Structures are given as C-alpha cells and as structure tokens.
C-alpha cells in the first residue's frame, strides 16, 4: 500500500473515512478483499506470496494498514515481511498503542515501514521515526515517507479527499478520486534514490508503468453506530482482472 488519505473523527457521521491505493509489481500474486478462510474474523486483500496484507480490519472494527518507507539504498533481503504487521495486530488483541510500542522494539527486523492501527485510538509508527504517534482528530496523508510528508501526491490526494467528503460520503467517489494519474513536475519530485523517470511515474496518485503500479483502490467508512462500508476496486493491470467488491457489516463491539 503506497498512498492512504483519511479523516479521523472530523466528520459528524463517521469515525473514519479512508481512501487508499495499493501499488505493487503486477505479477505478485494477490487475492481480492474478502473474509479470510483461515482467519474468518479478518477482512482484507492478501499477498499470496508472504501471506500478509497491506490493509485489513476485523469484525470488532479494528483496522491496520502498512506502507513501505522508500529508502532504496537500505533494503535488506533478509528482512521480515512488513505485511505481517497488520495481520499480527488484528490477531493478537493488543490495543493500538500497546501494539505500536511492541513493534518498535523489533522495528529493525523490517525494511522501512509505516504502520497505522485503529481501535479505541488511532496510532502511527515508522521505524524511521521510532516513536508512537497517537493521532488526534484530523485529515492525514501517508505515502512512502513519514505521515503527512508533503509529497505532491499526498498534498493532491488530501485536497481532493477533503473536497469529496464535505457533504455526502460516497465510496464510489473516493475510489474515483484515487485514480488520478497526474505526475508531479520535476521541481517538486522527492529524491528517494529512484531513477528520474521512475521518480516521475511514482509521483502520481495512481501509478501506471508497464510492470509496476496501482493494483487496487480501497475506500472505507466507519460510522459512530459501528456500521462499516468497505469497497475495493481491482484494476486490469498485468494479468489481473478488473473487479469491484463491497462488504458491509456491523461492528460487534463499537469503539468510541
């Protein structure tokens, strides 16, 4: 998952409104969002190579998502899979704050990451920052640097997202806005160690290259009554098929 924009407790009807894009190599095997057979309490897509996920939630309304922190020069082949982090949170029962603290104790086991978790609180951590950020009410953007780093795609997505949720919140509109393929100007590009042409390509909210890009978009709302709406749109890239799935459920234990 490489771009997430979300509103936490800023809307009168919704505790969380979120839109996100998952960027990946097209040939990496993935399952579409559904309830998992081996862990029926978890809803999300799944990386079939490492068996983790980039984003998921459970029937109690706990939510977790991970993005890579882009640092090309420090990638380790022996690092643990970052996709395990959301799954572990959804399975172990720790609070968002407690789980974040525990992950930071072993943060060096992973390549660079950002992790968002939500239960009674919402927290962000990164092993490039090494502290727990318990989030207050607000609108946030996260890509492949730290939370709210002002990359062009983060600023653009936040602006479009905030305009979209001023009145009625429609998941279809959130999915649509995440399909923006406009790239940043060279003067605005971050310097992350990629070749210039690739740096341009990945500066878009929705990335399109021959072998790598945005494989799916997700939109989620959680209201204050515990009603969840979850939509995922998969794109026909590589050998993937276009498909939209939607899941609606009532949280078994409503978090404040």
C-alpha positions as CSV (number, residue, x, y, z in Angstrom):
1,X,0.0,0.0,0.0
2,X,1.6,3.2,-1.1
3,X,-1.0,6.0,-0.6
4,X,-3.5,6.4,2.1
5,X,-5.6,9.5,2.9
6,X,-8.0,9.5,5.8
7,X,-10.2,11.6,8.0
8,X,-10.3,10.6,11.7
9,X,-13.2,11.9,13.8
10,X,-13.6,15.1,11.7
11,X,-17.0,14.2,10.1
12,X,-20.2,14.4,12.1
13,X,-21.3,10.9,10.9
14,X,-18.1,9.0,10.6
15,X,-15.3,8.0,12.9
16,X,-13.1,7.1,9.9
17,X,-13.3,7.9,6.2
18,X,-10.4,6.4,4.2
19,X,-9.2,6.1,0.6
20,X,-6.1,4.2,-0.4
21,X,-4.1,2.8,-3.3
22,X,-2.0,-0.3,-3.2
23,X,1.0,-0.1,-5.5
24,X,2.8,-3.3,-6.4
25,X,4.5,-5.3,-9.2
26,X,1.7,-6.6,-11.3
27,X,3.0,-10.2,-11.3
28,X,3.0,-10.5,-7.4
29,X,0.1,-12.9,-6.6
30,X,-2.7,-11.3,-4.6
31,X,-6.2,-12.2,-3.5
32,X,-9.0,-9.6,-3.6
33,X,-10.6,-8.3,-0.4
34,X,-12.7,-10.9,1.4
35,X,-13.1,-12.6,4.7
36,X,-10.1,-15.0,5.2
37,X,-10.7,-18.7,5.3
38,X,-8.0,-19.3,7.9
39,X,-8.9,-16.2,10.0
40,X,-12.6,-15.6,9.4
41,X,-12.5,-12.5,11.6
42,X,-10.2,-10.7,9.1
43,X,-11.4,-8.8,6.1
44,X,-8.9,-7.6,3.5
45,X,-6.9,-8.4,0.5
46,X,-3.9,-10.7,0.8
47,X,-0.4,-11.0,-0.5
48,X,-0.3,-14.7,-1.5
49,X,3.5,-14.8,-1.6
50,X,4.2,-13.7,2.0
51,X,0.6,-14.4,3.3
52,X,0.3,-10.9,4.9
53,X,-1.8,-7.9,4.0
54,X,-1.4,-4.2,3.2
55,X,-4.7,-3.3,4.8
56,X,-7.3,-5.1,6.8
57,X,-9.9,-4.9,9.6
58,X,-11.8,-7.3,11.8
59,X,-15.4,-7.7,13.0
60,X,-14.7,-5.6,16.1
61,X,-13.8,-2.6,14.0
62,X,-10.0,-2.9,14.5
63,X,-8.1,-1.6,11.4
64,X,-4.5,-1.8,10.3
65,X,-2.5,-0.7,7.2
66,X,1.1,-0.6,6.2
67,X,3.1,1.3,3.6
68,X,6.8,0.9,2.7
69,X,9.2,3.7,3.6
70,X,11.1,4.3,0.4
71,X,14.8,4.0,1.1
72,X,16.3,2.2,-1.9
73,X,19.9,2.1,-0.6
74,X,18.9,0.3,2.7
75,X,16.7,-2.6,1.5
76,X,17.7,-5.9,3.1
77,X,16.8,-9.2,1.5
78,X,16.7,-11.0,4.9
79,X,14.1,-8.6,6.5
80,X,10.8,-9.8,7.8
81,X,7.7,-9.2,5.7
82,X,6.1,-5.9,6.5
83,X,2.7,-7.4,5.6
84,X,2.8,-9.4,8.8
85,X,2.3,-6.3,10.9
86,X,-1.3,-5.6,10.1
87,X,-2.2,-9.3,10.5
88,X,-0.5,-9.5,13.9
89,X,-2.4,-6.5,15.2
90,X,-5.7,-7.9,14.1
91,X,-4.9,-11.3,15.7
92,X,-3.2,-10.5,18.9
93,X,-5.7,-8.4,20.7
94,X,-3.3,-5.7,21.9
95,X,-4.5,-2.1,21.9
96,X,-3.3,0.2,19.1
97,X,-0.9,2.0,21.4
98,X,0.4,-1.2,23.1
99,X,0.9,-3.0,19.8
100,X,2.8,0.0,18.3
101,X,5.1,0.1,21.3
102,X,5.8,-3.6,20.9
103,X,6.5,-3.3,17.2
104,X,9.0,-0.6,17.8
105,X,11.1,-2.9,20.0
106,X,11.7,-5.1,16.9
107,X,11.5,-2.4,14.3
108,X,14.9,-3.2,12.9
109,X,13.7,-6.6,11.8
110,X,11.9,-4.9,8.9
111,X,12.7,-2.8,5.9
112,X,11.4,0.7,6.2
113,X,7.7,0.9,7.0
114,X,4.8,3.0,8.3
115,X,2.0,1.3,10.3
116,X,-1.4,2.7,11.0
117,X,-3.6,0.9,13.6
118,X,-7.1,1.7,15.0
119,X,-9.1,0.5,17.9
120,X,-10.2,2.9,20.7
121,X,-7.3,5.1,19.5
122,X,-5.6,5.6,16.2
123,X,-1.8,5.4,16.1
124,X,1.0,5.7,13.5
125,X,4.6,4.4,13.8
126,X,7.6,4.2,11.5
127,X,10.9,2.6,12.0
128,X,12.4,5.8,10.5
129,X,10.9,7.8,13.4
130,X,10.8,5.3,16.3
131,X,8.0,6.8,18.3
132,X,4.3,6.2,18.7
133,X,2.1,9.0,17.3
134,X,-1.4,8.8,18.8
135,X,-3.5,10.7,16.4
136,X,-5.9,13.5,17.2
137,X,-8.8,14.5,15.1
138,X,-7.7,15.5,11.6
139,X,-7.2,14.7,7.9
140,X,-3.9,12.9,7.2
141,X,-2.0,11.6,4.2
142,X,0.6,8.8,4.1
143,X,2.7,7.5,1.3
144,X,6.3,6.2,1.4
145,X,7.8,8.8,3.8
146,X,6.6,9.8,7.2
147,X,3.0,10.7,8.0
148,X,1.9,13.9,6.3
149,X,5.2,14.4,4.5
150,X,4.3,17.0,1.8
151,X,4.9,14.9,-1.3
152,X,2.9,16.2,-4.3
153,X,0.7,13.0,-4.4
154,X,0.0,13.3,-0.6
155,X,-1.0,17.0,-0.9
156,X,-3.0,16.5,-4.0
157,X,-4.9,13.5,-2.6
158,X,-5.7,15.3,0.7
159,X,-7.1,18.3,-1.2
160,X,-9.3,16.2,-3.4
161,X,-10.3,14.0,-0.5
162,X,-11.4,16.9,1.7
163,X,-13.5,18.4,-1.0
164,X,-15.1,15.0,-1.6
165,X,-16.2,14.4,2.0
166,X,-17.7,17.9,2.7
167,X,-21.2,16.6,2.2
168,X,-22.4,13.1,1.3
169,X,-19.6,10.5,1.5
170,X,-19.8,8.1,-1.4
171,X,-17.3,5.2,-1.6
172,X,-17.5,5.2,-5.4
173,X,-16.4,8.9,-5.4
174,X,-13.5,8.1,-3.1
175,X,-12.4,5.2,-5.4
176,X,-12.7,7.5,-8.4
177,X,-10.6,10.3,-7.0
178,X,-7.8,7.8,-6.2
179,X,-7.5,7.1,-10.0
180,X,-5.8,10.4,-10.7
181,X,-2.7,9.7,-12.9
182,X,-1.2,13.2,-13.0
183,X,2.5,13.2,-12.2
184,X,4.4,15.9,-10.4
185,X,6.7,18.4,-12.1
186,X,10.4,17.6,-11.8
187,X,11.0,20.6,-9.5
188,X,8.5,19.1,-7.0
189,X,9.7,15.5,-7.1
190,X,11.1,13.9,-3.9
191,X,14.6,12.4,-4.1
192,X,14.3,8.8,-2.9
193,X,17.0,7.1,-4.9
194,X,14.9,6.1,-7.9
195,X,16.0,7.0,-11.5
196,X,14.3,10.2,-12.6
197,X,11.9,8.6,-15.0
198,X,10.6,6.2,-12.3
199,X,10.5,9.0,-9.7
200,X,8.2,10.9,-12.1
201,X,6.0,7.8,-12.6
202,X,5.5,7.0,-8.9
203,X,4.7,10.7,-8.1
204,X,1.2,10.1,-9.3
205,X,-1.6,9.2,-7.0
206,X,-2.4,6.3,-9.4
207,X,0.8,4.8,-10.8
208,X,0.9,3.3,-14.3
209,X,4.1,1.7,-15.7
210,X,4.4,-1.4,-17.7
211,X,5.3,-3.7,-14.8
212,X,4.5,-1.8,-11.6
213,X,1.7,0.4,-10.4
214,X,-1.6,0.8,-8.6
215,X,-3.2,-2.6,-8.5
216,X,-6.3,-1.7,-6.5
217,X,-8.1,1.2,-4.7
218,X,-9.9,0.9,-1.4
219,X,-12.5,3.1,0.3
220,X,-13.7,2.6,3.9
221,X,-16.2,4.3,6.2
222,X,-16.9,3.5,9.8
223,X,-19.7,5.5,11.4
224,X,-20.3,6.2,15.1
225,X,-23.0,3.5,15.2
226,X,-20.5,0.9,14.2
227,X,-21.6,0.4,10.6
228,X,-18.7,-0.4,8.2
229,X,-18.7,0.0,4.4
230,X,-15.7,-1.4,2.6
231,X,-15.1,-1.2,-1.1
232,X,-12.2,-2.4,-3.2
233,X,-11.7,-1.9,-6.9
234,X,-9.0,-4.1,-8.6
235,X,-7.6,-2.8,-11.9
236,X,-6.8,-4.8,-15.1
237,X,-3.0,-4.5,-15.0
238,X,-0.7,-7.3,-15.9
239,X,-2.8,-10.5,-15.9
240,X,-5.1,-9.1,-13.2
241,X,-8.8,-8.8,-13.8
242,X,-10.9,-5.7,-13.1
243,X,-13.3,-6.3,-10.3
244,X,-15.1,-4.3,-7.6
245,X,-16.2,-5.9,-4.3
246,X,-18.1,-4.4,-1.4
247,X,-18.6,-5.6,2.1
248,X,-20.9,-4.1,4.7
249,X,-21.1,-5.2,8.3
250,X,-21.9,-4.0,11.9
251,X,-19.1,-3.9,14.3
252,X,-19.6,-6.4,17.1
253,X,-18.1,-4.1,19.7
254,X,-18.4,-0.4,18.9
255,X,-15.2,1.6,19.6
256,X,-15.6,5.2,20.6
